[in-house]
Amino acid sequence: MSRPAPVGALEDTTALIGRAFAVALHEGLSAVAPPWATRGAGTRGPRPAPPEPHIVLLRVHREEILGDLAGELPTALAATGHPDVDRACRTLLDWALTLFPQPQTAPPGLNRPAGEPTLPASRMRLTVATLLLECAARRLPDVPARALALQSLGRAARGAGPGAGTTGRPDGT
C-alpha cells in the first residue's frame, strides 16, 4: 500500500506546475496578435491602436446618415428660396462628407471627393450641420458611444476637424 505524499511535497509540486504554466501561457500570449491588429506581409513593429468606439460608430453609419441628409437637404434649401437646389445639395453633401472620420483603408467609392470641397456660406453650413446632427441622432443606435459620436460631428462642423470627438486628433483615431 502506497503512502500519501507529505503536504509540503504537494505544495512544492503545485507551485512548480503553476510557475511552468504561467511561463508557457505568457510565451503563448506574447506570440499571438490581437484580433484587431492587421499586419502587412513581413511587417513588424508597434500595431496601431483600434479606433475609439464613437469613431467606429460614425464610420459604420456614415452612409445611412448621409443618405438621410441627402433626402432632407433639398426640402430645407427650397424652403430658404435657394436658386439652384441641386447644385447646392451636391456642394453641401460634399462638405458634410468631410466632417466624418475616414476609415484607415476606405473601400473604393467611399473616399472623400478629390480636392477640397467649396466651403459653403456660414448660413448654409449651419443648416447642413443642424440637419446632419438630426439625421445622425435618428440613425445612431442608443449605445454609450452615441453621445461622443454626435459631439464629434458637432465639433467637426464647427471647424475642429473631422472626427474630432473627445480626442481632438484630426484623423479621428
N, C-alpha and C positions, 0 to 999 in steps of 0.2 A: 504494500500500500504506500502510495506516494504522499509525502507531506506537503501541505500548502506552503507556498513561499512566504518568507517573512514580510511583514508590512513594509518595511524600509526598502526592500528589493523591488516591490511592486511600484512604489512611488518613484524610484530611480528609473525603472523601465518606462513608466508612463511619461515622465519628464523627457527622457531621451526620445521617445516616439513623437511627443509633442513638438520638440525642437526640430526634429528632422522633417516633420510635416510642415511646420511654419516656414522653414527654409525652402522646401520644394514648392510650396504654394507661392511664396514671394517670387521665386525664379520663374514659375509658370505665368503668373500675372504680369510680370515685367516684360515677358516676351510677346504678349498679346496686345494688339491695337484696340482701342475703344471703338465701338461701332460707328461713331460719328466721324472718325478720322479716316479720310481717304488719302491714299498715298499714290503719287505718280510712280511710274516704273523706276525703280532704283533710287528713289529719293529718301533721304534721311534728314533728321533734324526735328526741331520742335513742330508739333502739329498746331494748326490754328484752333483756337477755342471755338466751340459751337456758338452760333449766333444766339443772342438773347431771345427769350420766348416772344416778346412783343414784336420783334423784327420778323421772326418766323411767321407769326400771325398775319402781319401785313403782307408778307410775300405770298403766303398761301391764298389770301382772299383778295389780292390786288385786282385781278381781272373782274371778279364779281362787283367789287366796289366801283371800278372804272366803268363797267357796263351800266350800273345804276346811274352813275353820274352822266354818262352819255345820253341816257333816257330822260333825265331831269333837266339837263342844261338847256336844250332848245326852248323849252317852255319858259324857263326863267329869263333867257335872253329876249325872247319875243315879248314878254311882259314889260321889259325895260325899253322896248322900242328900238332894239338894235337893228341897224340897216342890213347887215349881212350875217344872219344867224348861222348858216352852215360853215362859213369861213371862220367865224369867231369860235364856234364849237370846236373845230379842229385845233385851232391855236390854244384854246383853253384846256382841252384834253391833253395836248402835248405837254403843256406846263404842269398839269395835275400829275402826269406820269412821273415827272422829275421829283415829285415830293415823296415818292415811295423808295424805300431802300431796295437796291438792286441785289439779286442773287449773286453769289460768288461766280457761278457759271450759269448764265441765263440760257434757257433753251432758245433755239432760233425763233425769231419773230417776236420775242418778248423783251428785247432790249429797248432802251430809250431811243428816240429818234436821233438820227445823225445830226450833229451840231447842236447848238443851244437853241431852244425854242424862243420865240419872241416873247419877251416879258409883257404880259397884259397890263393894262392900266390898273391902278390900285383898286378902283371900284369893282372891276371885273375879277381881280384876284380875291377880293373879299367875298364876292358872290360864289366863286368856284370853291373857295376854302370852306364856306358855310355849307354848301351843297355836298362837298366831299366828306365833311365830318358827319353830316346827316346820313349819307349813304353808308359810310363806314360803321356808324352806330347801328344801322339796321342789319348790316351783313356780318359783323364780327360776333362770334359766339360769346356767351357770358362766361368767360374764363378769367382767372386772375390777371393775365397779361393784357386784357382788353383795354383797361384804363390807360396803361402805358402806351399801347398802340395808338389810341386816339390822341393822347398827349403828343406823341411823336409826330403824327400828321399835322397837328396844330402848330408845333414848333417849326416844322419844315415849311409850312405855309407862311409863317412869319419871317422866314429867311434864315433860320438856324441851320439849314441843310437837310437833305433827305434822310429820313430815319433818325433824326437827332435824338428823339426819345429822352431817356434819362442819362445816356452815356455822353451825349454831346459830340460823339465822333461822327464825322460826315459820312463815313461809309456804312453806318448803321450796325456795325458789328461790335 
